[in-house]
Amino acid sequence: MAEGLARARFGSRARVQSDGSTPAGVNPIAIEVLAEIGIDITVQTSKSIDTIDPASVDIVVTLCAEEVCPTFFGHATRLHWPFPDPTAVAPELRLQRFREVRDGIAARLPELDRK
């Protein structure tokens, strides 16, 4: 979700790369909740940190809360915005949790305009 939100906000002003500590595919609920706000992430893929060249990164934002955060080696500025894993709740609560995380990430993205 963060990748889709950042791409929508920054467009060509930033190179957005995303990875996960355990890539497992783009969650269909993430696709659904971003579609609710007009963002299509159906072409995104789940990627490993190994696919990112540290020299190409200026800012790293980690979003992990209770799960393991990926370790990023490089000289990038690091920010940590802990959000709960939206899949770590009962199935009937997941849609709402995904919306909460989506909205939380979107609310924090303006901070990157000042970096």
N, C-alpha and C positions, 0 to 999 in steps of 0.2 A: 504494500500500500504506500509506503514512504516513497518509493521510487516513482510511482505514478503521480502522487501528489506533488513531489518536487519537480518532475518534468512539466506538469501542468502549470505550476507557479513560475518557474524560471525559464522555461522554453530553451532557446538557444543561448541564453546568458550564462548557462552553467552546464558542465558535463556531469550528468547524474549517473552514478553507478551504484548498484545495490547487491548485497550478498546476504546469505544467512549462515548461521552457525551449523545448521543441518538442513541444507536445501532439500525440499520435498515437494516442489511444485507450487504453483500459484493457487492459493485457496479459492474455491468458487465463491465463498462468502465475501472475500476481499474484492473479487471481480464485481459482485453484486452491489456492495456498498459504495464502491467508487462510481459505478454506473449511475447510482442514485444522484450523484452530483455532477454527472456529465463527463466522467473520466473513464476512458476505455483502456484497461490493462490486459486485455485478452492476448496481446502479442508478447507480453512480458514473460520471462522465464525465471525460474528459481536458479540462482547461481551460487557457487562456492567462492570464498574469499581468494582462493588460488587463481581465479580468473582476472583479478585486478592487479595492475602494475602499481606498486606503492608510489613510484615516481610521478604517476599521473594524478595524484590525489592531494588536494589542499586542505580539505576539511573532512573529518570522519565523524559521523553521528551514529552512536550506538543507541539502540532502542530497547535492548533487552532489560528485563526486570528480574524475574526469578530464574530464567534460563541462562545458559552459558553465553557470554558475549564473545564474538570472534576476536581474536588478537590480530591487530593490524600493525605490521612493522612498516615504519616510514616516519617521515618528519611532519606529518600533517597535524593541524590543529585538531584536537579531539574534544567532542562534546558528548555528553551522555544524557539522553532523554529517556528515562525508564518508563516503559509502557508494559502493562501486563499482557501476556500471551493470550490473544482472544480465543484461542482454541482450548485453553485450559479451564474452561467452565462447562457446565452442563449444556448439552446440545440445544436446549430450549432458550438458553441465555446468549448463545454465540452471536446471533445477528446483532443484538443490542451492544455486546462487547466490541464487535468489529466496528460498529458505528462510533462508539466512544473513542476507540483508539484512532480511527480515521480523523475524527474531529480534533483530538488532542494533538496529533501530528500536524494537521493543517494549521492549528493555532500557533504552533512553535516555529513553523517555517519562516515567518517574517524575521526572526532573529538572525537568519542566515544572510539577509539583505545587508545587515550591518557588519558582516565579517569580511 
